[in-house]
Amino acid sequence: MSNETGIFVGGGGEAYGKKQYLTLKYANRHGLIAGATGTGKTVTLQILAEGFSNAGVPVFMSDVKGDLSGLAVAGTESHKLHGPFMERAGKIGFDDFRYEAFPVTFWDLYGKQGHPVRTTVSEMGPLLLSQLLELSEAQEGILNIAFRVADEEGLPLLDLKDLQSLLVWIGQNAKELALRYGFVSSQSVGAIQRRLLVLENQGAADFFGEPALDLEDMFQVDASGRGQVNILAANVLMGAPKLYATFLLWMLSELFETLPEVGDPDKPKFVFFFDEAHLLFDGAPKALIDKVEQVARLIRSKGVGVYFITQNPADVPEDILGQLGNRVQHALRAFTRKDQKDLRAAADTYRENPRFDVEDAIKEVGVGEAVTSFLVKKGMPGIVERTLIRPPSSQLGPITEAERRGVMSASPVAGKYEAEVDRNSAFEMLQKRAEQAAKEAEEAERREEEMEAREREYQTGRRYSGTRVKRSTSKKTRSRRGDSVGEAFAKSMMRSIGTKAGTAIVRGVLGGLFKGR
C-alpha cells in the first residue's frame, strides 16, 4: 500500500501504534535499516523497494543472499507464508494487499547473473583505487603520478592492463619522472603491481573496461510509471568485500557528480540501498569517511536518498548516522556489555514514546516486527513506534535461473553491455611507442654498422701513410630541459635499445607483459 505522499511500512494491532508511512517528501533525507541476522531486514528492504517502485522512483540495491531476486515475480497463494501474510495484512489494515511483480533489471560485476557492470580505471580515480588496493601513502603517491602522466600524455586508462603497462613504463623512467614529480620507488611500483594482480584474480578485470555503465540506464520507469528496481547480484561479489564496498562507493560518488541539483522534490529521483554497510567503514581512513559524510549531506539536494543496511547502528560513524532520518530497527541481541552499550546507544537516537521503553522494545520485537521512526512535518523525527512490517507483494525468496534469464532477455538494456569493447588505450599506445623506439634503435645500429664497414673499406684502400683520425663510437645524449615526458620516454628507450643487450632487456620486460594480451 502506497499513496501519493508516502509508502506504507506497517503498524496496527492493539499492541502497536498507528500505521507507519515513509513520507516520500522526506525520503531523500536518507535512512537506516538495522537488526541482527534473521530478524527481517531483507523483507523490509523488499517492501521499501516495492513502495518506491510503485511511486515511480527507481532504486538500486545489492542482493547479498539472492533473496531479493523475488521482486521480479509476483507472490502466490501457494506459498507457505500466504496464510500468515493474509492474517498480518488484516491485522495492520493492509486492505489493498495483492500479489504483483515489479520491473527488475539484474546487474552483475561478473556478467553471469545480470548485465555486466563496468567502469574505466580513469573513472574510478586514484583515491578510490588506492582504497580498493589498500595502498600506503607512498604507493598512493605513485598512483597519483600515474594518473597525472596519463592525462598529460593522452594515455586513456580504461582497463587493468592499461594501468599495469603504464606502471611498467613509470618504473623504467623513474629518473626522468623524479625531476618533475619526485622520487619514484621501484619497490612501491612493484607492490602496486602485486596488488593489481590480486585484484585481477578476484575478477576485477571484468569490472574495469568498456562499455562503461551509463547511470541513465538505472533511472528507467516502465509503461505504467513504476520505477525500475536495479538489483546487483552480490552473493559471489561478497567474496571480495573490498571490491564490493568500493564499487558501491564509486556508484554513490558517480550519482553525486553527475546528477543536477533539484532542490527539495516531492519524491526522490533515485534511492540507493547500501547493504552490508559495515564493509565500507571497517578500517576506512578518516579522509574517506569524511568524504562519505560530505556526499551523504549534499546528495539529498540532488534527489537521491541513501539507506544503509547493517546489523548494528554502531557500524555507521556518528556523523553519518546523524543524517539518517528514517529508521527501521529490527531486534538487537544484547549478550555482552558491548552489546548492551550499543543497544542503549541505538535507543537513545529515537524520539521517545511514553507507551513503552525503546531499549526494551528493541530487544523484544520478533521476526517481522521493528521499532520505526520516520520523518514527519518539516522533517522532524516521528515518535518511535513498535511496528508489524507489512508482507511483500512480490515473491519471498529467490527466483529460478530460468526466470532470471527470462527477465534479463526482456530487459531494456539487453545486449547493450554484454560485448566488451577494447579500444585503443594506454596499453596499445605504450606498446606502439616501444615498438617504434626499438625500430628506430635498430635502424640507428644498422646505419652505424654501415658507416663502420665503409670506414674499414676506405682504410684498407688507402695508399699513403699519415695520421689516422680516430672516431669515437661512444655517444653522449642529453634530453633538452623542455622535453615532455613522452619525448624523454622515447629518448630513454633509444638509449636502452642502442645495443643488442638493451634490446633484449626491453623485449624481456615489455614483451613479457604484452604476451598473450
Secondary structure in CASP SS format (residue, H / E / C, confidence):
PFRMAT SS
TARGET T0000
AUTHOR 0000-0000-0000
METHOD secondary structure of the structure
MODEL  1
M C 1.00
S E 1.00
N C 1.00
E C 1.00
T C 1.00
G E 1.00
I E 1.00
F E 1.00
V E 1.00
G E 1.00
G C 1.00
G C 1.00
G C 1.00
E C 1.00
A C 1.00
Y C 1.00
G C 1.00
K C 1.00
K C 1.00
Q E 1.00
Y E 1.00
L E 1.00
T E 1.00
L H 1.00
K H 1.00
Y H 1.00
A H 1.00
N H 1.00
R H 1.00
H C 1.00
G E 1.00
L E 1.00
I E 1.00
A E 1.00
G C 1.00
A C 1.00
T C 1.00
G C 1.00
T C 1.00
G C 1.00
K H 1.00
T H 1.00
V H 1.00
T H 1.00
L H 1.00
Q H 1.00
I H 1.00
L H 1.00
A H 1.00
E H 1.00
G H 1.00
F H 1.00
S H 1.00
N H 1.00
A C 1.00
G C 1.00
V C 1.00
P C 1.00
V E 1.00
F E 1.00
M E 1.00
S E 1.00
D E 1.00
V C 1.00
K C 1.00
G C 1.00
D H 1.00
L H 1.00
S H 1.00
G H 1.00
L H 1.00
A H 1.00
V C 1.00
A E 1.00
G C 1.00
T C 1.00
E C 1.00
S C 1.00
H C 1.00
K C 1.00
L C 1.00
H H 1.00
G H 1.00
P H 1.00
F H 1.00
M H 1.00
E H 1.00
R H 1.00
A H 1.00
G H 1.00
K H 1.00
I C 1.00
G C 1.00
F C 1.00
D C 1.00
D C 1.00
F C 1.00
R C 1.00
Y C 1.00
E C 1.00
A C 1.00
F C 1.00
P C 1.00
V E 1.00
T E 1.00
F E 1.00
W E 1.00
D E 1.00
L C 1.00
Y C 1.00
G C 1.00
K C 1.00
Q C 1.00
G C 1.00
H E 1.00
P E 1.00
V C 1.00
R C 1.00
T E 1.00
T C 1.00
V H 1.00
S H 1.00
E H 1.00
M H 1.00
G H 1.00
P H 1.00
L H 1.00
L H 1.00
L H 1.00
S H 1.00
Q H 1.00
L H 1.00
L H 1.00
E C 1.00
L C 1.00
S C 1.00
E H 1.00
A H 1.00
Q H 1.00
E H 1.00
G H 1.00
I H 1.00
L H 1.00
N H 1.00
I H 1.00
A H 1.00
F H 1.00
R H 1.00
V H 1.00
A H 1.00
D H 1.00
E H 1.00
E H 1.00
G C 1.00
L C 1.00
P C 1.00
L C 1.00
L C 1.00
D C 1.00
L H 1.00
K H 1.00
D H 1.00
L H 1.00
Q H 1.00
S H 1.00
L H 1.00
L H 1.00
V H 1.00
W H 1.00
I H 1.00
G H 1.00
Q H 1.00
N C 1.00
A H 1.00
K H 1.00
E H 1.00
L H 1.00
A H 1.00
L H 1.00
R H 1.00
Y H 1.00
G C 1.00
F C 1.00
V C 1.00
S C 1.00
S H 1.00
Q H 1.00
S H 1.00
V H 1.00
G H 1.00
A H 1.00
I H 1.00
Q H 1.00
R H 1.00
R H 1.00
L H 1.00
L H 1.00
V H 1.00
L H 1.00
E H 1.00
N H 1.00
Q C 1.00
G C 1.00
A H 1.00
A H 1.00
D H 1.00
F C 1.00
F E 1.00
G C 1.00
E E 1.00
P C 1.00
A C 1.00
L C 1.00
D C 1.00
L H 1.00
E H 1.00
D H 1.00
M H 1.00
F C 1.00
Q C 1.00
V E 1.00
D C 1.00
A C 1.00
S C 1.00
G C 1.00
R C 1.00
G E 1.00
Q C 1.00
V E 1.00
N E 1.00
I E 1.00
L E 1.00
A E 1.00
A C 1.00
N C 1.00
V C 1.00
L H 1.00
M H 1.00
G H 1.00
A C 1.00
P H 1.00
K H 1.00
L H 1.00
Y H 1.00
A H 1.00
T H 1.00
F H 1.00
L H 1.00
L H 1.00
W H 1.00
M H 1.00
L H 1.00
S H 1.00
E H 1.00
L H 1.00
F H 1.00
E H 1.00
T H 1.00
L C 1.00
P C 1.00
E C 1.00
V C 1.00
G C 1.00
D C 1.00
P C 1.00
D C 1.00
K C 1.00
P C 1.00
K C 1.00
F E 1.00
V E 1.00
F E 1.00
F E 1.00
F E 1.00
D C 1.00
E C 1.00
A C 1.00
H H 1.00
L H 1.00
L H 1.00
F H 1.00
D C 1.00
G C 1.00
A C 1.00
P C 1.00
K H 1.00
A H 1.00
L H 1.00
I H 1.00
D H 1.00
K H 1.00
V H 1.00
E H 1.00
Q H 1.00
V H 1.00
A H 1.00
R H 1.00
L H 1.00
I H 1.00
R H 1.00
S H 1.00
K H 1.00
G C 1.00
V E 1.00
G E 1.00
V E 1.00
Y E 1.00
F E 1.00
I E 1.00
T E 1.00
Q C 1.00
N C 1.00
P H 1.00
A H 1.00
D H 1.00
V C 1.00
P C 1.00
E H 1.00
D H 1.00
I H 1.00
L H 1.00
G C 1.00
Q C 1.00
L C 1.00
G C 1.00
N E 1.00
R E 1.00
V E 1.00
Q E 1.00
H C 1.00
A C 1.00
L C 1.00
R C 1.00
A C 1.00
F C 1.00
T C 1.00
R H 1.00
K H 1.00
D H 1.00
Q H 1.00
K H 1.00
D H 1.00
L H 1.00
R H 1.00
A H 1.00
A H 1.00
A H 1.00
D C 1.00
T C 1.00
Y C 1.00
R E 1.00
E C 1.00
N C 1.00
P C 1.00
R C 1.00
F C 1.00
D C 1.00
V H 1.00
E H 1.00
D H 1.00
A H 1.00
I H 1.00
K H 1.00
E H 1.00
V C 1.00
G C 1.00
V C 1.00
G C 1.00
E E 1.00
A E 1.00
V E 1.00
T E 1.00
S E 1.00
F C 1.00
L E 1.00
V C 1.00
K H 1.00
K H 1.00
G H 1.00
M C 1.00
P E 1.00
G C 1.00
I E 1.00
V C 1.00
E E 1.00
R E 1.00
T E 1.00
L E 1.00
I E 1.00
R C 1.00
P C 1.00
P C 1.00
S C 1.00
S E 1.00
Q C 1.00
L C 1.00
G C 1.00
P C 1.00
I C 1.00
T C 1.00
E H 1.00
A H 1.00
E H 1.00
R H 1.00
R H 1.00
G H 1.00
V H 1.00
M H 1.00
S H 1.00
A C 1.00
S C 1.00
P C 1.00
V C 1.00
A C 1.00
G C 1.00
K C 1.00
Y C 1.00
E C 1.00
A C 1.00
E C 1.00
V E 1.00
D C 1.00
R C 1.00
N C 1.00
S C 1.00
A H 1.00
F H 1.00
E H 1.00
M H 1.00
L H 1.00
Q H 1.00
K H 1.00
R H 1.00
A H 1.00
E H 1.00
Q H 1.00
A H 1.00
A H 1.00
K H 1.00
E H 1.00
A H 1.00
E H 1.00
E H 1.00
A H 1.00
E H 1.00
R H 1.00
R H 1.00
E H 1.00
E H 1.00
E H 1.00
M H 1.00
E H 1.00
A H 1.00
R H 1.00
E H 1.00
R H 1.00
E H 1.00
Y H 1.00
Q H 1.00
T H 1.00
G H 1.00
R C 1.00
R C 1.00
Y C 1.00
S C 1.00
G C 1.00
T C 1.00
R C 1.00
V C 1.00
K C 1.00
R C 1.00
S C 1.00
T C 1.00
S C 1.00
K C 1.00
K C 1.00
T C 1.00
R C 1.00
S C 1.00
R C 1.00
R C 1.00
G C 1.00
D C 1.00
S C 1.00
V H 1.00
G H 1.00
E H 1.00
A H 1.00
F H 1.00
A H 1.00
K H 1.00
S H 1.00
M H 1.00
M H 1.00
R H 1.00
S H 1.00
I H 1.00
G C 1.00
T C 1.00
K H 1.00
A H 1.00
G H 1.00
T H 1.00
A H 1.00
I H 1.00
V H 1.00
R H 1.00
G H 1.00
V H 1.00
L H 1.00
G H 1.00
G H 1.00
L H 1.00
F H 1.00
K C 1.00
G C 1.00
R C 1.00
END
